[in-house]
Amino acid sequence: MYPHMERSIALNHGDLSITVLSFGAILHRFTYKGKNLIISLDDEASYRNDPWHTGAVIGRHAGRINSKGELGGEPISLESTDYFQLHGGSAGFSKKDWVFTEVGTLPYPYVTLSLLSGDGDSGFPGNLQVSLTYTLKENQLELRYQAETDQSTWVNLTNHTYFQWDRTPFLNRLIFEIPAYGILATDEQLLPTGAIIPISQTDMNFNQPCVLGHKRLDHVYMLEDSTVKPVRVIDPLTSLGMEMWTDQPSVVVFTPESRNSFCLEAQRPPNAPSFPNLGSVALHPHEVYSQTTSYRIFDL
């Protein structure tokens, strides 16, 4: 592999095309049959000043996490402005300059970006080497992450793309299907408390296809198995649909009305280091963190 000094790289395959920025490893454009499906800002300067993390990779730890913790008997104190850290802190992966390390066409068009996050970055221990490969397949965009560390640390990565294929208000009419067994309970600051609320006991149950209507989501759904049954969003007006397939155990579904868009952030459960029942996000030397998530676009 060798570094590419470009600030952006475009890929095309069939009906799909993407543009990726080195800053934040941002997915800048994602088009299907010539229509951009996501929110795209005007230029790199806009992304650097963007508080929404639009299109960017989130790390080292996605979502909210207690700023004080312990790993392997050693205390960890994360950079924070409150009692928790959000999306990797003020200098998280979404605000870093990545490097394009490889571009290819076989068996499908792909581009790989890499990042070295140094020991102590935002309070996380260990030098962490991270890579992300965007690959265009048949009507599908695949994101494959890998990471290795020289000290035990926490790693939980996701992508924060805002999907918006109609600029007129379209959230209310969308049909969501989320194969989940529960939702994480949170405190008043949306920090998970460790409790999992059975999906049947909530009014946010989308196990069967359901119109979003006036509901607005900012919830961590604990997935049944999204490698078998995907998260699906359908727009009956434009006759467009999207499926998210992932090997991750949870997804944050975010539908901010102020942005007329939705996010599907596949990841391990936020704040898992504080609650063993949510599974481990620890990465140790000689181990490899890996994650694969893909978005498939289709016509109804």
C-alpha positions in Angstrom: 0.0 0.0 0.0 1.1 3.6 -0.6 -0.3 6.9 0.5 -2.5 9.0 -1.9 -2.3 12.7 -1.2 -5.7 13.5 -2.7 -8.2 15.2 -0.5 -11.1 13.3 -2.1 -11.6 10.2 -4.2 -14.6 9.2 -6.3 -15.7 5.6 -7.2 -18.4 4.4 -9.6 -20.0 1.0 -10.1 -23.3 0.4 -11.9 -26.0 2.7 -10.6 -23.9 3.7 -7.5 -21.2 6.3 -7.0 -19.5 7.8 -4.0 -17.1 10.5 -3.1 -15.0 10.1 0.0 -12.9 12.8 1.8 -9.7 12.2 3.6 -10.9 14.6 6.4 -12.9 12.5 8.8 -13.0 9.6 6.2 -16.2 11.3 5.3 -18.7 9.9 2.9 -19.4 13.1 1.0 -21.7 11.9 -1.7 -23.6 8.6 -2.2 -25.6 8.6 -5.4 -28.0 6.1 -6.9 -29.0 6.6 -10.6 -27.6 10.1 -10.4 -29.6 11.1 -7.2 -27.6 12.0 -4.1 -29.0 10.0 -1.2 -27.3 11.8 1.7 -26.7 15.2 3.2 -23.5 16.7 1.7 -21.9 19.9 2.8 -20.4 22.4 0.4 -16.7 22.0 1.1 -14.1 20.7 3.5 -14.1 23.9 5.6 -17.8 23.3 6.2 -17.1 19.8 7.5 -14.4 21.0 9.7 -16.8 23.3 11.4 -19.7 20.9 11.4 -21.2 19.9 14.8 -23.3 17.1 13.3 -20.4 14.8 12.3 -22.0 14.6 8.8 -20.9 11.5 6.9 -17.8 11.0 9.2 -16.3 8.0 11.0 -16.9 8.2 14.7 -14.2 6.9 17.1 -12.5 5.8 19.2 -15.8 5.2 20.8 -19.1 6.0 19.1 -21.9 7.5 21.1 -21.9 8.4 24.8 -19.5 6.8 27.2 -18.7 7.4 30.9 -15.6 9.6 31.1 -14.3 7.6 34.1 -13.6 3.9 33.8 -11.2 1.0 34.3 -9.6 -1.4 31.9 -7.5 -4.3 33.1 -7.2 -2.8 36.6 -5.9 0.5 35.2 -8.0 3.7 35.5 -9.0 5.6 32.4 -10.0 9.2 32.3 -11.5 10.4 29.0 -11.6 13.9 27.8 -15.1 15.3 28.3 -17.1 18.4 29.0 -19.5 16.6 31.4 -19.5 13.2 33.1 -19.4 11.5 29.7 -17.7 11.7 26.3 -19.6 11.9 23.1 -18.4 10.5 19.7 -14.7 10.3 20.7 -14.4 13.8 22.1 -13.5 17.2 20.6 -10.7 15.6 18.6 -12.4 12.3 17.7 -11.9 10.5 14.4 -14.5 12.6 12.7 -12.2 15.6 13.1 -9.0 14.0 12.0 -7.1 13.9 8.7 -7.0 10.4 7.4 -4.8 9.1 4.6 -5.9 7.3 1.4 -3.7 4.3 1.4 -5.1 2.1 -1.4 -7.5 2.5 -4.4 -8.5 -0.4 -6.6 -11.1 -1.9 -8.9 -10.9 -5.7 -8.3 -13.1 -7.4 -7.6 -15.1 -4.2 -7.0 -14.1 -0.6 -6.9 -12.8 0.3 -3.4 -10.8 2.9 -1.5 -9.0 2.4 1.8 -8.2 5.1 4.4 -5.9 4.8 7.4 -5.4 6.7 10.6 -3.0 6.5 13.5 -4.5 7.5 16.8 -1.8 8.1 19.3 -1.6 6.9 22.9 -3.6 9.2 25.1 -5.8 10.5 22.2 -8.9 12.0 23.9 -7.8 10.0 27.0 -7.8 6.5 25.3 -4.7 4.4 26.0 -2.6 2.8 23.3 -1.5 3.6 19.8 -4.3 2.5 17.6 -3.9 1.9 13.9 -7.3 2.1 12.1 -8.3 1.4 8.5 -11.6 1.8 6.7 -12.4 0.4 3.2 -15.3 1.7 1.2 -16.4 -0.8 -1.5 -19.1 -0.5 -4.2 -20.8 -3.7 -5.0 -24.1 -4.5 -6.8 -26.3 -1.7 -5.5 -24.5 -1.9 -2.2 -22.0 0.2 -0.4 -19.8 -1.8 2.1 -17.8 -0.3 5.0 -15.2 -2.6 6.4 -13.3 -1.3 9.5 -10.2 -2.8 11.1 -8.0 -1.7 14.0 -5.0 -2.9 16.1 -3.5 -1.5 19.3 -0.2 -1.8 21.2 -2.0 -1.4 24.6 -5.4 -2.5 25.8 -8.0 0.1 24.9 -11.7 0.6 23.9 -12.8 0.6 20.3 -16.3 1.1 19.0 -16.5 2.6 15.5 -19.4 3.8 13.3 -20.3 6.1 10.4 -22.6 9.1 10.9 -24.1 9.6 7.4 -27.4 11.4 7.2 -29.6 9.8 4.6 -31.9 12.3 2.7 -33.0 11.5 -0.8 -35.9 14.0 -0.8 -35.3 17.6 0.4 -39.0 18.1 1.0 -40.2 16.8 4.4 -40.2 13.0 4.0 -39.5 11.6 7.5 -43.2 11.1 8.4 -44.0 8.9 5.5 -40.9 6.6 5.8 -41.6 2.9 6.7 -39.0 1.5 9.2 -38.4 -2.1 10.0 -35.8 -2.7 12.8 -35.3 -6.4 13.9 -34.6 -5.6 17.6 -35.3 -7.3 20.9 -34.7 -4.3 23.0 -33.8 -0.6 23.4 -31.1 0.7 25.8 -32.5 2.8 28.7 -30.8 6.2 29.1 -30.5 8.9 31.6 -31.6 12.5 31.0 -28.3 13.1 29.0 -29.0 10.1 26.8 -26.2 8.1 28.5 -27.1 4.4 28.5 -27.7 3.1 32.1 -27.0 -0.5 31.2 -30.6 -1.6 31.3 -32.2 -3.1 28.2 -35.9 -2.4 27.8 -37.7 -5.3 26.0 -39.0 -3.9 22.7 -42.5 -5.1 23.4 -42.6 -2.7 26.4 -41.9 0.4 24.3 -43.8 2.5 21.7 -40.7 2.4 19.5 -41.3 -1.2 18.2 -40.5 -1.5 14.5 -40.1 -5.3 14.4 -42.9 -5.2 11.8 -42.8 -2.5 9.1 -44.3 0.6 10.5 -44.7 4.2 9.3 -42.6 6.6 11.3 -45.2 9.2 11.4 -44.6 11.9 14.1 -42.3 9.8 16.2 -38.7 10.9 16.3 -36.0 8.4 17.2 -32.6 8.8 18.9 -32.5 5.3 20.3 -30.0 2.4 20.6 -31.7 -0.7 19.2 -30.3 -4.1 20.3 -30.5 -6.2 17.1 -31.6 -9.7 16.8 -29.2 -10.5 14.1 -28.8 -8.0 11.2 -26.6 -10.4 9.2 -29.8 -12.5 8.7 -32.5 -9.8 8.7 -31.5 -6.2 7.9 -32.7 -2.9 9.1 -34.9 -1.6 6.3 -36.2 1.9 5.4 -38.8 2.3 2.6 -40.1 5.5 1.0 -43.4 4.7 -0.7 -43.6 8.1 -2.5 -40.2 7.9 -4.3 -40.4 4.1 -4.5 -36.9 3.8 -3.0 -35.7 1.5 -0.3 -32.5 0.9 1.7 -31.3 -2.0 3.8 -28.5 -1.9 6.4 -26.7 -5.3 6.9 -24.2 -5.4 9.8 -22.3 -7.8 12.0 -22.7 -5.3 14.9 -25.0 -6.0 17.8 -26.8 -2.6 17.9 -27.7 0.3 15.8 -28.5 3.9 16.8 -31.5 5.1 14.8 -31.5 8.9 14.7 -34.2 10.9 12.9 -33.6 14.6 13.5 -36.5 16.6 12.2 -34.3 19.7 12.0 -32.2 17.9 9.3 -35.0 16.1 7.5 -32.9 12.9 7.5 -32.1 9.7 9.3 -29.0 7.9 10.5 -28.4 4.2 10.9 -25.2 4.0 13.1 -24.2 0.3 13.4 -21.9 -0.2 16.4 -21.4 -2.0 19.7 -23.7 -0.7 22.5 -22.6 2.8 23.7 -21.3 3.0 27.2 -20.6 -0.8 27.2 -17.3 -0.4 29.2 -19.5 0.4 32.3 -21.8 -2.5 31.9 -20.6 -6.1 31.2 -24.1 -7.2 30.2 -23.7 -5.0 27.0 -20.7 -6.9 25.8 -17.0 -5.9 25.6 -15.5 -3.1 23.5 -12.0 -3.9 24.7 -9.2 -4.4 22.2 -5.9 -5.9 23.3 -2.5 -6.2 21.6 -2.3 -9.0 19.0 -6.1 -8.8 18.4 -7.8 -7.2 15.4 -11.0 -5.2 15.7 -13.2 -5.7 12.7 -16.6 -4.6 11.6 -18.5 -4.8 8.3 -21.6 -2.8 7.6 -23.3 -2.3 4.2 -26.1 -0.3 2.8 -28.1 -1.8 -0.1 -30.3 0.5 -2.3 -33.2 -0.8 -4.2 -36.3 0.2 -6.1 -39.7 -0.9 -4.9 
